[in-house]
Amino acid sequence: MRSLLAAVLISACRTPSGGAPTDGPAVIVHPPPQSRAALAEAVSIALNGARVTLADSALTGSSQLIIERMLRRDPEGHPVQGRVTEEPERFRLLKSGADCVLLHERTGQRYRLVDTECAPEMQ
């Protein structure tokens, strides 16, 4: 009886509940300026208001976005802050139903991107 219950619980964990949409990796398609602004705002909010500069092509070819701290350098080219040991911030774009959602991997926070059209990422 115990092994039958364990088998039922394991199979239940693998089955999507009630046909609910599953999240999958996505890329942005046809990004208008509003879409790029929504992405930059979501990343800034995720990073506690830090100002970020993103390429116009961000998340258009891959579902992953990696943000690294900009190194400030002195006139001789040496890092002002010393050695940077913090990990870059990682984000992933997901298609969740009809929505495009930016996932901050470190925190698990999700940000719905308005004015953004995305499509499943081709593997």
C-alpha positions as a Markdown table, in Angstrom:
| # | Residue | x | y | z |
|---|---|---|---|---|
| 1 | Met | 0.0 | 0.0 | 0.0 |
| 2 | Arg | 2.8 | 2.4 | 0.9 |
| 3 | Ser | 4.6 | 1.8 | -2.4 |
| 4 | Leu | 1.4 | 2.4 | -4.3 |
| 5 | Leu | 0.8 | 5.7 | -2.6 |
| 6 | Ala | 4.4 | 6.8 | -3.3 |
| 7 | Ala | 3.9 | 5.9 | -7.0 |
| 8 | Val | 0.7 | 7.9 | -7.2 |
| 9 | Leu | 2.4 | 10.9 | -5.5 |
| 10 | Ile | 5.4 | 10.8 | -7.9 |
| 11 | Ser | 3.2 | 10.7 | -11.0 |
| 12 | Ala | 1.0 | 13.5 | -9.6 |
| 13 | Cys | 4.1 | 15.7 | -9.3 |
| 14 | Arg | 4.9 | 15.3 | -13.0 |
| 15 | Thr | 1.4 | 16.0 | -14.3 |
| 16 | Pro | 0.4 | 19.6 | -15.0 |
| 17 | Ser | -2.6 | 20.5 | -12.9 |
| 18 | Gly | -5.8 | 21.0 | -14.8 |
| 19 | Gly | -4.2 | 21.9 | -18.1 |
| 20 | Ala | -2.7 | 25.1 | -16.6 |
| 21 | Pro | -0.3 | 26.8 | -19.0 |
| 22 | Thr | 3.3 | 25.9 | -18.3 |
| 23 | Asp | 6.2 | 28.4 | -18.4 |
| 24 | Gly | 8.7 | 27.9 | -21.2 |
| 25 | Pro | 11.8 | 29.8 | -22.3 |
| 26 | Ala | 10.9 | 32.7 | -24.7 |
| 27 | Val | 12.5 | 35.4 | -26.8 |
| 28 | Ile | 11.1 | 38.9 | -27.5 |
| 29 | Val | 9.8 | 39.4 | -31.1 |
| 30 | His | 9.3 | 42.8 | -32.8 |
| 31 | Pro | 10.3 | 44.9 | -29.8 |
| 32 | Pro | 9.0 | 48.4 | -30.0 |
| 33 | Pro | 10.6 | 51.1 | -27.8 |
| 34 | Gln | 7.9 | 50.5 | -25.1 |
| 35 | Ser | 8.9 | 46.9 | -24.9 |
| 36 | Arg | 12.6 | 47.8 | -24.4 |
| 37 | Ala | 11.6 | 50.4 | -21.7 |
| 38 | Ala | 9.5 | 47.8 | -19.9 |
| 39 | Leu | 12.4 | 45.3 | -19.9 |
| 40 | Ala | 14.9 | 48.0 | -18.6 |
| 41 | Glu | 12.4 | 49.0 | -15.9 |
| 42 | Ala | 11.8 | 45.4 | -14.7 |
| 43 | Val | 15.5 | 44.8 | -14.5 |
| 44 | Ser | 16.1 | 48.0 | -12.6 |
| 45 | Ile | 13.3 | 47.2 | -10.1 |
| 46 | Ala | 14.8 | 43.7 | -9.6 |
| 47 | Leu | 18.1 | 45.3 | -8.9 |
| 48 | Asn | 16.7 | 47.7 | -6.3 |
| 49 | Gly | 16.6 | 50.7 | -8.6 |
| 50 | Ala | 20.0 | 50.3 | -10.2 |
| 51 | Arg | 20.4 | 52.1 | -13.5 |
| 52 | Val | 20.9 | 49.5 | -16.3 |
| 53 | Thr | 21.9 | 49.8 | -19.9 |
| 54 | Leu | 20.6 | 47.1 | -22.2 |
| 55 | Ala | 21.2 | 46.4 | -25.8 |
| 56 | Asp | 18.3 | 46.8 | -28.2 |
| 57 | Ser | 18.7 | 43.2 | -29.0 |
| 58 | Ala | 18.4 | 42.0 | -25.4 |
| 59 | Leu | 16.4 | 38.8 | -25.1 |
| 60 | Thr | 15.7 | 38.7 | -28.8 |
| 61 | Gly | 18.0 | 35.8 | -29.6 |
| 62 | Ser | 18.2 | 34.0 | -26.3 |
| 63 | Ser | 15.9 | 33.6 | -23.2 |
| 64 | Gln | 18.8 | 34.4 | -20.9 |
| 65 | Leu | 20.0 | 37.9 | -19.8 |
| 66 | Ile | 23.1 | 38.3 | -17.7 |
| 67 | Ile | 23.8 | 41.6 | -16.0 |
| 68 | Glu | 27.3 | 42.4 | -14.7 |
| 69 | Arg | 28.3 | 45.4 | -12.6 |
| 70 | Met | 30.1 | 48.0 | -14.7 |
| 71 | Leu | 33.7 | 48.3 | -13.6 |
| 72 | Arg | 34.8 | 51.8 | -12.9 |
| 73 | Arg | 38.5 | 52.4 | -13.8 |
| 74 | Asp | 41.0 | 55.1 | -12.9 |
| 75 | Pro | 42.9 | 57.0 | -15.7 |
| 76 | Glu | 45.5 | 54.2 | -15.8 |
| 77 | Gly | 42.9 | 51.6 | -16.4 |
| 78 | His | 42.9 | 49.9 | -13.0 |
| 79 | Pro | 39.6 | 49.0 | -11.4 |
| 80 | Val | 38.6 | 51.7 | -8.8 |
| 81 | Gln | 36.6 | 49.3 | -6.6 |
| 82 | Gly | 39.3 | 46.6 | -6.6 |
| 83 | Arg | 38.6 | 43.1 | -7.5 |
| 84 | Val | 34.8 | 42.4 | -8.1 |
| 85 | Thr | 33.8 | 39.1 | -6.5 |
| 86 | Glu | 30.0 | 39.2 | -6.8 |
| 87 | Glu | 28.3 | 37.0 | -9.3 |
| 88 | Pro | 26.4 | 38.5 | -12.2 |
| 89 | Glu | 22.6 | 38.7 | -12.0 |
| 90 | Arg | 20.8 | 36.2 | -14.2 |
| 91 | Phe | 17.4 | 36.7 | -15.7 |
| 92 | Arg | 15.3 | 34.4 | -17.9 |
| 93 | Leu | 12.4 | 35.3 | -20.2 |
| 94 | Leu | 9.4 | 33.0 | -20.0 |
| 95 | Lys | 6.2 | 32.7 | -21.9 |
| 96 | Ser | 3.5 | 32.1 | -19.4 |
| 97 | Gly | 0.2 | 31.7 | -21.2 |
| 98 | Ala | -0.2 | 34.9 | -23.2 |
| 99 | Asp | 2.2 | 36.8 | -21.0 |
| 100 | Cys | 6.0 | 37.5 | -21.2 |
| 101 | Val | 7.5 | 37.2 | -17.8 |
| 102 | Leu | 11.0 | 38.0 | -16.7 |
| 103 | Leu | 12.3 | 35.7 | -14.0 |
| 104 | His | 15.1 | 36.9 | -11.7 |
| 105 | Glu | 16.9 | 33.6 | -11.1 |
| 106 | Arg | 18.6 | 34.6 | -7.8 |
| 107 | Thr | 15.4 | 35.7 | -6.0 |
| 108 | Gly | 12.7 | 33.9 | -7.9 |
| 109 | Gln | 10.8 | 37.2 | -8.4 |
| 110 | Arg | 8.7 | 37.4 | -11.6 |
| 111 | Tyr | 8.0 | 40.6 | -13.6 |
| 112 | Arg | 5.3 | 40.7 | -16.3 |
| 113 | Leu | 6.5 | 42.7 | -19.2 |
| 114 | Val | 3.9 | 45.0 | -20.6 |
| 115 | Asp | 3.9 | 46.0 | -24.3 |
| 116 | Thr | 6.0 | 43.0 | -25.1 |
| 117 | Glu | 5.4 | 40.2 | -27.5 |
| 118 | Cys | 7.4 | 37.0 | -27.0 |
| 119 | Ala | 7.5 | 33.6 | -28.6 |
| 120 | Pro | 8.8 | 30.3 | -27.4 |
| 121 | Glu | 12.6 | 30.0 | -27.8 |
| 122 | Met | 13.6 | 27.6 | -30.5 |
| 123 | Gln | 15.9 | 25.0 | -28.9 |
